[in-house]
Amino acid sequence: MSSEDLRLMLAFLLSVATLVVLIARFTVAPFIALLIASIVLGLTSRLDMIDAWTQFNAGVGSILGSTAMVIGLGAVTGALLQKSGGATVIAHALVDLLGVRRLGWTMLIVGLLVGVGVWFTVGLVLLVPITLSLARVARVNILVPAMSVLAGLSAMHGLAPPHPGPLVAINLLSADTGKTILWSLVVGSAAAALAGPIFWRWFDGKIELPLFTPFDEEEATEKTRSAPSLIAPMSVIGLPIGLMLLGSFAANWLADKSELSDSVAATTWLLRSLVIAGTPTMAMLFGVILAYWLLGLRCGFTTQSIAHMSERSLYPVANVLLVVGAGAGFSKVLIASGVGESLAELAQQTPLPTLVLGWLIAAAFRVATGSATTAITAAGGIVSVIVGDDQSTNRELLVLALGAGSLTLSHVNDGGFWFVKEYFGLSVQQTLKTWTVLETMLSLIALAIILLLAEII
């Protein structure tokens, strides 16, 4: 390593240390910490600060231009699923289908389905009262159903678009959205099943969790004039996913048919329409429109109340967008300073597969900062420089590897840790023994599945 490379690496380490200390020690908001870390990186790498600021703004604009609308539309969909009672309908339908004896598997499926459409914390608020209620009715220990629903929610939040982390990684790594969704459902479902009902069955009866919590009397959803049918929330969740998958397949079909025959040309307009409808923003827009009708108007909400719900759902989005934007800006400064190139050269000398390296980088950020979104955004910027134009690594699986790393070892610096503790009425020690272990198992199992898939496909 040359003296210049060494200097750049020290600049990078100093900026990361600044980021970690600001978040972990002084609880500075992640987007402010990322902004300060970018300034530190620019100064210590001797990058012209005007150029550094230009690059930072370019990074913010480019990532928000492709993700802001999707994240906002996802928040609106989640609010309608919550307030209409759609998630509750799904939960009770699955209990009726599978029975209370299979409560762990039931709550896993509920967590996966609801987790696709809503953010982790929203899903937690929705499903904890349902999980506790069903466990009391079935007279079973809450451990397995609780860990199962958390596994489903967390797997989808960390791995599946259109959640912010995976969506950012897709854009940074130029991965295919449809393929990423498909593999995220496969990897997420398998990992959640192993880390949820299967793993925790060994500890059932050995770890007792409370069946009553401080939030027990709270309603998970607001009362509406009429509850939606099962097909309504399922359609709202399934439509955007289906459109993005179809759009991806249509785009691949068009790319393979550069010289179109007359019969294929006749269907080109349909394929192009599917490509447009399958873009994340358009797919989520169609999902929101369907949710307005099936979960809003048909459930007795007025247009004014739907508008109010939509507006309120966007309040938490601001922080996510700021973190995503600042993380992308930090990545741009990292590239412009020359640190990215030095990291890429160092990574090429590391005897680790790219997928494992990406997982490790994301896991390090996750453990240090506590934020899954910060972890996948920062790691995505670094890994995008490492892989460059190299097509030997499957970009979709690399996105999932980053997502898996961002789930690792949730502990006291993670907001999700405290949400789980409070909503299930646990002590800190109980939360470490359950939630922290679950997240780490989920991350490791997901990585193992990803590496297996990389050998097969």
Summary of the structure (lengths in Angstrom):
residues: 457
radius of gyration: 22.2
end to end distance: 35.5
largest distance: 70.1
contacts: 1742
relative contact order: 0.15
helix: 79%
strand: 0%
